[in-house]
Amino acid sequence: MKRSGRRSRPGPTPRRPSHEVSAMDTSLIITGAFLGTGLLAYVVIPGLLVMWDRVLDHMEESEENKKA
């Protein structure tokens, strides 16, 4: 039996997404982008360069040991 005036699904009424972005949301996005860029530039990339340098050093040492 269907009741008139009632929704068929229980729970809260779904809200329509707002197309407006508040100033706080924008500032959080910009801050997150700067922090992410800084983390990438000062931590991740130098770490990868150091690891690659160690790999190359290990490869050189293993070639010298094979020749000797």
Secondary structure, DSSP 8 states (H G I E B T S, - for coil): ---TT--SS-SS----------HHHHHHHHHHHHHHHHHIIIIIHHHHHHHHHHHHHHHHHHHHHHH-
